[in-house]
């Protein structure tokens, strides 16, 4: 077998635009033939034709992104019962299968040749076996269905790091979601493919959408041909391949094509207000379900909540764009107190929202855990009919909504949405943060003393597992909150991080602040008796405000082995100014004392794990060793728990 074989083109056997046209005439009416005729890039036509030949739909709909086309797709989603209307206009509900409430990591594979180096944190399947699996499952899978072909840009048209992508699916729900989350660029697609020199291809079918088919569900990423395949599943994280599937290809591009010049990250982008109406742009990484959307919304102006593409511009600054155009956000614990802007979209007329896996009550109103609203007695949720007190087969209470329940909406619906989100030149980004669910170790905010130390903060994220991954549990490492989406060796990815943030092309005036964030410290971890959080969700506005002042050299700090920490007087002032809240010294001492043994254990966890990887840059081990030694010396001098008063000035 040819290890360079393109599976889609091999199975479809169509090799020329002329052969493609023959297929198009069989499956498209005159309207859609006219639409496809405006795309004359040979490879685009060949890939669409091969998808048609393989999946064999009854008809093909070319989606131009017009209002008429969007209306047709939404109507199709309702007619196919992939979505159902709710009480509020333009709100619909989609339920995934009960056994598919997150990313199916165990059935997600990179297609690889024997010589290919695949991340140790991922699954691989050889090309021949993948071809057999794809052929067996995708052949004729769309019989009796309509194939929808969409042309999207992952980022603003004209941006140097935007990526063109085809989304080909039989699911109207997936296509509807794509229209909210991405930029339909039918009119510009051809020229953008020529400008960028590549495009991604995504092929999906839900098949018969039956529980018994879930064991055979698959998500494949073919890095060599930048093509994803997904079938027998509907959860957007597995099927909306423009999202995390194509994010993987963008990571590859940054690591192996433009190393040191470009990054593709699992990050929000938000603007933090500062004195004198100043806005400082921040990008931040966190595993899904760890407060990324909340942090993104804590800024004064919003660009994105999940993904970021960034590059070093000609003026020596780091620029960032959001490849997405909307939010696919977890709704558990979203409420009026912590998320007023998002709640305004979710609870007031005038916005389009696709809900997934929440509880729908008898009045066709969505409800979810943590919304701080009166809970209904009964309704329909991800597992069927529900009433308070219902339990599963093991006697465990079934929650009102699944922890991975989502809302899908356009970013432009938000009051703090920034038009800069559509600027192909991106936003000048001065702050980068890294966070996870860390209950007992790191303080709420700390700043790396240089870019290499900042890279290590990202490399050493640890987090409690969240509901975004089927079958995941416990506390685990989450490097850069991007590990599930790093196709190649972690050593290569880490080297790209060191080279990017250490690039001498970055001008000193634009050199970024790199920091750790942690909202999840508990009272128990600091001598209390409960797992209640030390602080509140809204406190994030203060941590970001402190970083904003730090970036402009307007604030003092305490120097420690792990990085620079805030002083109490500055936080006390900011808490009052930013969120009108008192901030007692006793809380500051709990949050910012260094628990040396915990931090040392965390460092040793990273040292052990990374020692098993090939090609990890020496800088990581040197920095971790230096931090550990400094902490041991501090512990000898000041004790195992070092309060801020005992830290160097």
N, C-alpha and C positions, 0 to 999 in steps of 0.2 A: 504494500500500500504506500502511496505517496504521502510522506509526512507534510508536504506543502499543500495538500488538498484542501480546497475551500468546500466545506460540506454543503452549503446552500447551492452553490453553482454546480456541484457534482450531482446532487440529487435532482435538481431541476433540469440540468442538461441544456439550458438555453445559453448560447454564447454570443449572440449578436443582437443589436437593436431590431433588426429585421425579424428575427425569430420572436423577440419579445412582442413586437407589434401583432404578430399572429395570435399570441396568447391573449393580448389585450382585447382584440376584436371578438374573441370568444366569450369574454367575461364582462365587458364594459359596454354600456349603451353609448349613443353618440355624444351625450353631455360629458361623460367621463373620459371618453376617447379624446375629446377636444382638450380636456384638462391635462391629461397625461402628455399630450403632444407639446405642451409648453415646457416640458422637462426633456431636454435633448442631450443630457449627459449620458453616454452609453452605459457606464457602469451602474448608474442609478436605475435605468430602465431594465437592465439585465437582472439586477437583484430583486426588483419588484416582480418581474415576470417569473423568476424561479420560485419565489414565495407562493405565487399564484398556482404554478404548476404542481408544487409539492402539496399544498394544503387543499387545493381544488374547491374553492368556494363557488357558490352558485352565481354570485355577482361581486363586483368590486366597486367600492365607493372611494373616489379620490377627494379627500377633504381639503378644501382650500382655506379653511378657517373663517369663511364668511359667516355672517349672522345666520343666514339661511342654512348653511351646512351645520353649524353648531346646533341649531334648533332641530334639524333632522336627527342628529346623533342623540340628543337628549330624548327625543320622542322614541327612538329605537330602544334606548336603555329602559324606558318605561314599558314599552310593548313586549320586550323580551323578559321582563320582570327581573332584570339585573338591578334596577332601582325602583323605588316606589315613592309617590309624592307624599309630602308631609303637610301639616297644617299651614305653615308659613310658605308664602309664594317663593318659588325657585329653590326650595329646600327639598332634598330627596334623601332616602336611606338606602344603603347597600349593605347586605349581610354577606360576609365570607362564610365558607363552610366552618363548622365548629372546630374542626381539626386543623384549620389553616388560619390562625389568628396572628401570624407573624411570619418573618422570613424563614423559609424551610432550609436551614443551613445544611442539614444532613442530605438533602437532595439537590444541592447547589454545587456545581462543578466548573472548574476551568478545563477546557479542552487543551490537552498538552501532548506534545511529542516527548519521547523518552529523555531527550537532552534538555528539555525546558525546565527551568528552575521556577517552581511555584511556591508561594508563601507557605511556610510551615503551619500557618493558621487556617489553611484552606484545603478543600478537596480537589482532586484531579481525576480526569478520566482520559484514557488515550484516544486518539483521534478516530481510530477505526471503531472502537466500542461506542463512542459518542455518535458516530455516523449511523450505526445500526440502531441505536436507541431513538435518535431523532427521526430516522426513516420510518421505524415501526410506529411511532406515536403521531408524527405530524402528517404522514401520508393520508390525504383525503379527510383530515380532521375537520375541515370547514365545509364539508358537504352539507347542503341545505342552508348555509349561512351566508352572510355578507361580510366580505373582507373590507376593512377600513384602512386606507393608506394615508398617513399624515406626514407632513414635512416640517420639521421643527429645528429651531436653533437653541442650543444650550448656552444661552447668554445673548446679549444684545447683538443685533446684526452689525458687523463691522469691527467688533472687538477682536484684538489679536489672539485671545484665548477662548473664544466661543467655538463650539463644535456643532456642525450640522448632523442631524440624526433622523432616520426614518423610523416611524412607529407603525408597524403593520400588525393588525389584530382583528379578531372576530368579536371582541368584546366592546360593546358600545359604552359600558361603564369605564373601561380603560381609556377609550378614546375621549370620552367626556372629561375624565380626570386630566388627560394630557392637555386639553384645551384650557383648563384652568391653571395648570401648573407650568406650562411651557409656552414659548412664543411660536405660534404657527407662522412659518416663513415660506409658505408655498411660492409667493411671488419672488423671493430672493434666494431660494434654495440652490438653484443651479449655479448662480454666480458665487455664492458663499462656498460651495463645494470646490469650485475652481480656485478661489482665493486661498482656502485653507489646505487644499490638496488631499482631503480625505472626507469621509462621512461614516457615521456609525449606522448599523442596520439592526433593527429589533423586530423579532417575529414571535408572536404570541397567539395561542388559542386556548380558551378555557375548556374546549372539548364539550363533554356532556355535563360538566360541573356537578359530579357526583362524589359523595364521600368515599365510595369504594375505589375511585380512581386516584385518590390522594397518594397512596404509596407509590404510584407510578408518575406522580408529578415530578417535573425536572425544571431546573434553571441552569442553562449552560452559558458560559462566556468563552468565545473564541477570540483570544487576544490577537492572534496573527491576522485575522480577517475582520476584526472589530465588529463582530456579529454576536448578538445574544439570541437565545432560543428559550422559550418558556411555554409550558403546556400543562393542562389539567389542574390549573390553579387560578385563583382570582384575586388574592390579597395583593394590593397595589405594590407592596415592597417586593413581590415576586413577579409581577406582571407588567407594571409600568416601567419598562426596561430603560426608558429615557433617564430614569432616576439613578438607582444604585448600580444597575448594570453598566450604563454608560459612564458613570462616575469612575468605575474601575478602569475603563479605557482611557479616561482623562488622566487618571493617576499614572498609568503607563506612559502616556505622552510626556508628562512632566518629568518622570524619573529617567526614561530611556531616550527621549528625543531632545528635551530642552532642560537637562539637568542643571540646576543652579540658576536658571532664568525664570522658571515657572513652577507653580505648585497647584495641585488640585486637592482640596481639603474638605473634611466633614465639619464645616464651620458656618455659624451665623455671621451676618454683617450688619452692624448697627452703628448709628451715630450718637455719641455721648455728648450731652451739652456741657459747656464749660463757661467760665466767666466771660462777660462781654458778648454774649450770643455766639460764642465759638462752638463749633461742632468738630469733634475728633472721632475719626472712624475706627471702629474696633471689629476684629474678626475673632471668633472663639470656637474652640472645639469642645464637644461633649458627646458621649455616647447617647444614642436615642433614648428618650425617657429620663434624661438627667438634667432637665431644665433649660435646654438650648433655646426653645421657642420663648420661654419666659424671659431669658436673658436678652434675646434679640429684641423683645418688646420693651425692655427696660430703657432702651435708648430713646432719644427724642425723635429720631427719624430712622425708618426701617428700610433695609434693602433685602435681607433674606434671613431665613431661620435654620437652614440645614446644610447647604453646600456653598463652596466658594472657589472660584478660580482666581489666581493671582499671578502677577508678573512684575518684573523690575522695569519700570518705564524709563524713557530716555532722560528724564530729569533726575534720575537717581532715587525715585520714590517707589514704594511698593503699592501697586494698584490692585483692587479687587472687584470682581463682578459676581453676581449671583447667576449661575447657569439656569436657575429656575425663575418662574414668574408668579409663584403662588406658594401656598402652605399646605402640606400634608401633615397636620400636627396632632399629637396625642392630646386628648381632651381630659383625661383623668386629672383631677385636682385643678383644672382650669375653673376659676371662679371670679366673681366681681371684685373681690378684694385684691387678688394678686394679678389679675389679667383683665382690667376694665376695657381696654381697647379691643381685645379679641372677643370679649363677651358682648360688646356692642354689635359686632358683626353677627355673632351666633344667635342673639336673642332679639334683634330688632329687624323690622322689615327693610327690604331694599338691597339685599345681597344674595348671591348665589352660593349655596353650600351643599356639598355632598357629605353626608354623615355615614360612618361605617361602624357597625358593631356596638353602637350605643343601645340603650333601652328606648323603645318607642311606646309611649303610654297610650291609653284609650282615646286621647284627644289628638293623637298623631304628633306629639311633641317629644323631641329627644331629651333624654335624661342620662346623667352619668355620675359615677362615683366622684365625690369631691367637688361638686358644683356648688355646694353650700346652699342648695335650694330644697324646698320640701320634696321628699321622695314619694313617687307613686306607689301604690300597693301592688300593682301588676302591670304587665305589658308584654311586649315581644322583644327579645334580645338575641344575641348571637347563637344561642342554643335552643331557641323556640319560645314557647310560652313561659312566662316567669311571674312569680309572685313572691312577696317578702317571705323569707324563711325557706325558700326552695333549696334543696341540696342535691349534690351529684350522687353517683353510685356509691362513693366512699363515705357519704355523709357530710362532705365539706360544703359549706354554704356557697351557692352560686351568686357572684356579685351582680348588682344591677346592670353593670356594663363591663365589658372586657377591659383589662388594664391597658390594652393596646388599641382601644377605640380611637377613632380619628375624625377630624374634620378636614375637608378639602375646600379651599377657597382661593380666589385671586388675591395677591398681595395688595392690589390697588383698592381693595375694599377697606383696608385699615386706615384710620385717620392719620397715623404717623408714617404712612407710606411715602417714600422719597422718590421724586422723579429721577434722582441720580441712579436709581436701579436700572434705568434704560440708557444710561450713558455708556457708550462703547469704550470710553477711556477709563472707566471704573472710578472708584473712590480711593483717595490717598489714605492708606491704612497705617496707623501709627501704633496700634495696640493689638497684641495677639494673646488670647487666653486659652487655658487648657484645664478642663475640669471633669470630675466624675462623681460617683456616689461613694464618698469616703467618710465613714461614720466616726472614725476614731483617731485619725492621724494628723492630717495637714490643716493649717489655719485657713480662714476664709479667703485670704488673698496674700500672695507673696510674689515678688518680682525677681526674675533672674538678673544676675549681675553682669552678664554679657550674652551674646547671641548663642554661643555654644551651650551655656547653661540653660538657656531658654529651650533649645532643641531637646535637651534632656528632660525638662519638665514635660514636654509633649510625649516623649518616649516612655515616660514612667506613669502615665495615667493608670489608676486602678479604679474599679467601679463594681458595685453590686450589679448583677445581671438584671436586665429589665425585660418587660413583656414583649419587646420587639422581635425576639428570637425564640422560635418554638423549641421548647425543651431545655432552654438555658436556665441555670440556677447558680446561686453562690456568688462569691466575690472573685473577680478575675482581672487580669491585666487587660488594658484597652489602649494600646499605643496610639497616640494622636487621635483617639476615638475614631480611627480610620482603619483599624486592622482588618475588619472583614472585607474591606474594599481595596486592599493592597494586593495586586495580583502576583508581583514578583517577590524577590528576597527582601526581608525586612532590612538587611544590611544595605541594599541598594537604596531603598526608600530613605533610610536614616542618613545615608551619605548625601542624598539630594537635599535633605533638610539642612544639614550643616553647610553645604555649598550655597544654598539659596540665602539663608539668613546671614551667612558670613561673607556674601559676595561683596567685594570692594566697590562694585558699581553703585551700591546703596550709599547715598550721600549722608554725612554725619547728621545733618539737620532732619533727615527723614528716617534715621535708624529707629526701628520699632522697640517698644517696650514689650517684653515677653513675660507672661505671668501665669501663675496657677490660681484657680478659683475652686472653692469647696463650700457648697451651701449645706452640706449634709452632716456636719458634726452634731453629735447627740449629747444630751445632758449626761447620759450614762458614761460616755467616754471621758467626761471631765468631772467625775466624782458624784454624779447624780444617780437617781434610781429609775429613770424612765428613758425611753427611746425618743422622747420629744426633741425636735431640732433646737439647737442653740441659735435662736434668731428666727426671722420670718422671711418668707419669699421676697417681700418688697425690699429687704436689705440689700439685694443685689444692686440696686440703684446707687447705693453708697459705695460699694466696692468698686463699681465702674467709675464713679465720680472721682474716687481717690486715684485710680489708675490714670484718668484723664489729666489730673493735675500733675501727677508724677511724670507723664510724658512731656509736659511742658516745663519741667524743672521748677515747679512752684511749691514743692512740698518736701518735708524732711522724712527720714526713714530710719529704722533700726537695721543694722547690718547683722546677718546671722549666717550660719553655715548653709542653710537651704536657700537663702536669698534675702531680699530686703522687705521688711515688714512696716506697716503703718505705725505712727505714733498715736497715742490715745487722744491727745488734744486735737489733732486734725480730724480723726474720726468723729469725735464728739461734736465738733462744729458741723461736719458734713451731714451727720444724721439729722441734726436740727434743721439745717438749710434745705436738704434734699427731700426728706420725707417727714419732717416735723416730728421727730421721735427722740425721746431721751435715750442716751446710750450710757448705761452705768459702767463705772470702772471695773466692777466685779465681772461683768459679761466680757469686757475686753480682755481681762486677764485669763478667763477660761478659753476664749477663742484663740488667743495669740500666744499662750504659753507653749513652749516646745516640749513635747513628750518624747524625749530623746530615744527611748527604747523602741517606741512604736515607729518612729521615723527610720531608725537604723534597721529594724526588721523589714520595713518597706523597701529600703535600699538593697538589702540582701536578697529579697525576693526578685528584684530586677536583675541584680548581678547573676544570680543562679539561672534565671530564665534566658537572659541574653547570651550567657556563656554557651548555651546549647545551639545557638544560631551561628551560621557561617557568615563571615564577612562583615560582622558588626564593627563599625569604626572604633578605633582605640579611644577616641575622645570620650565616648560614653563611659567606659570603664574608669578612665582617669578621673573624670568629674565625680562619679559615684564614690570612688575610693577616697577622694579628697573630702567630699562632704561627710562621709562616714567617720573619717579620722577626726575632722573638726568637731563633729558631734560627740565623739568619745572623749575628746579633750574637754569640751564644754561640760559634759556630764561629770567628769572627774572634778572639775572646778566648782560647779554650781549645783550638782545633783541631777537626778533623772528627770525632774520636771523643772524647767527653767522659765520663770515668769518674765514678762517684758522688762520689768525693773532690773533684772539681772543680765539683760542682754547689752552688748556694747552700744554706745551712743552713736 
